[in-house]
């Protein structure tokens, strides 16, 4: 069984660009697939066969993750002013493209919630308590789409 200690030499030596087959630290390494943001390798040596996936995260990905968090139904009670503060702290870390990217992602995520909730409200199988809660969420996201100055339309 491989432990983090035995895999460390392999993991610290793999190229992140999904380049061709190679021998890394005694492992026969073969790229399986890859693209602009990830690479999947298969690494084999006597008795061991592991898969290793690298995912490259850049500010565009983090901006989308932040927008996802800022719009998730779990955080509906968080004030928009708090999200503005979070975004400002995020931008202070040097994510130059982040503000516009977050604003665009916010619009997409909010529209996604509106569509998802509207579809579920169209079904007649829901209990009235659930319908009231879904309607409240639907109205929250519609209002946020219209009034949240962080949203870029």
N, C-alpha and C positions, 0 to 999 in steps of 0.2 A: 504494500500500500504506500502510495506517495504521500509524503507530508509536505507542508509548506517549505521546510528546510531543504528537502531533496529537489523540489521543483523550482526553488529560487534561482539557481544558475540558468535554467532554461528560460524562465519568465523574464529575467533581466537581460537576456541576450537576443530574444526574438525581435526581428524587425517589425515595425508597426505598419509598413507599407505593403504587406502581403506579397513580398517578392518571391521568387521561385524557390523550388525545393532546395534544402540545404541540410547540413549537419551542424547542430548547435549543441555544444556541451555534451556530445555523445548521443544526442537524440536525432533521429531521422525526422526532419520537419518538412511537412508538405502543406502548402496553402490549399484550403478547400474552397473558400469563396472569399470575396471581399469587395468593398466599394469605397466610396469617398470617406465614409465614417466608421467602417469596421473591417475587421479581418478575422477569419476563422482558420485556425491551423489544426492539423492533426500531427501529434508528435509521438514517435514510437522508439522504444529501445527494448532490450531483452526483457520480456515479461511485462512491459508497461505500455499502455496505449492511452493517451490523454487528448482531449480537445481543449484548445485555448482560444478564447475570443477576446480580441481587443476592440474597444469602442472608443473612438476619438470624440471627445466632447469639446465643442467650441462655444463661443458666446451665443450663437444662434440656438443651439440646443438648450443651453441654460436659460435663455430668454423664454423659450417655449415651456420649459419646466416651470419657470416662475409664473408665467401666465396661467398654466394649468392649476398651480396652487392658488393663485389669486382669484380664480373663478370657481373653484371646486365648491360644490354644495355644502361640504363640511364646514367651510369658512365663510358662509353667508353672513354671519354676525360680525365679521371683522369689518371695521369701518374703512371706506375707501381712503381716508386720510392716512390710515395705518399702512395700507398697501403703497401709497405714494412714498411714505417714509422708507419702507422696505426697498422700493425701486431706487430711491436716491442712494441708499447704502450700497446697493448692488452696483450702481453706476460709479460710485467712488472707487470701486475695485478695478476700474479701467476698462469696463465693457463698453467701448465707444458705440457700437452698433445696437446696443441693447435697448435703448429707450424706444426707438421706432419699432424694432422687432417685437418687443413686449406689447406695445400698443396694438400692433396688427394681430398678434397672437391672442390678445385679450378679446378683440372683436370676434375672431374666429371661434374661440372657446365659448364665449357668451352666446353667440348664434347657435352653436352646437347644443348648448343646454336648452335654449328656447325650442329648438326643433325636437330634441329628445323628449322634453316634457310635453310639448304639444301633441306629439304622436301618442304618448301614453294616455293623455287626457281624452283622446279620440276613442279609446276603448271603453266599452260599457261594463266591463267586468269589475272595475275597481269599487272598493267600499267608499262611502261618502267621506269618512275621515281622511282616507288616503287622497281623495280628490281635492279636498280643501287644502291639504298640505302641498299637493302638486300645483294647484292653482296659485298658492302663495309664492312658490318658487318660480313659477312661470312669470308672474307679475314682477317679482324681484329682478329677474334677468332682463325682462323687457325694459324696466325702468333704468337699470344699470346701463344697458346698451344706449339709451337715449341721454342719460345725464352724466355718466362717468367721464370726466375729462381725460382720463388716462387711455380711454378707448379711441383708437384711430380708425375712422371710417372713411 
